[in-house]
Amino acid sequence: MGVDDLDLQLFFGGACTAIVAGAALLRASRNSAGWIVLLAGLGAVTLLALAQLTGRLGPEHLWFGEPTFYLSVLILLGASTWWLTRPATRVLRFGLPAALLALLSVAVVLARHDGRSTPLSMLMPTGDQPAPDFGYVDDSGRLRNLSDLEGKVVLLNFWATWCAPCRREMPLLSSMQREHAEDGFVVLYVSLEDREVLARFLATHRFDGIHGRIERAPDFYSAGKYYPLSYLISRDGRVTRRWSGRPKESWLRAQVADALQAG
């Protein structure tokens, strides 16, 4: 699910406003309205952090690149510290946070097992790791290696003919290949399917770039476990970005432009 930066900031700002308003109401009168407003704000902040942590907002808003995630965590830590220092029975003081933590854990588990989860590797920073090399057979039957493309910016895309999200993403990748072909940019589409299956599909679907077939890729790529998977590789062979599914076009274009300008 793609979300605009402005919408994200407005949501976070609204949640913070609710937290401040709820705290002010509690300080003034300690009535139930203050608790309701405060808990609504904290709940919104929790949902935002959870969505960023599990990749539900798309690769554009993963937790490690979002200031709102770190601010949300600080707010929740501050709220937890405030609650634990309040005068209350031991059962209430420690039992309520424990119950909330259990509910949050259940929510994370459900988010990971509903069939739409982002692969765990895609939720972590790449650390600019060197892209593991592998061999593939191109559509002319020639054996080639990923490392042959060093010196170019490579968008490595693992796909399958039966994958609907793949077919929705590939026209965008093809368009970017045409636009940046002279800039040292290459889209490499890689599939694990049989040659005959690929030949039939590509006979009626044209996508600019290099098409390759493999039997197995290095484990780093998680190829065959999820589709589509994409990796943006710099000219010196390092993975700078990775994502699952079709990202927002504006975000993808910005990532490719940055990689090309980095030289």
Buried (B, 14 or more C-beta within 10 A) or exposed (E): EBBEEEEBEEBBEEBBEBBEBBBEBBEEEEEEEBEEBBBBBBEBBBBBBBBBBBBBBBBBBBBEEBEBBEBBBEBBEEBBEEBEEEEEEEEEBEEEBEEBEEEBEEBEEEBEEEEEBBBEBBBEEBEEEEBBEBBBBEBEEEEBEBEEBBEBBBBBBBBBBEBEBBBEBBBBBBBBBEEBEEEBBBBBBBBBBEEEBBEEBBEEEEBBBBBBBBEEBEEBBBBBEBBBBBBBBBBEBBBBBBBBBBBBEEBBBEBBBBBBEEE
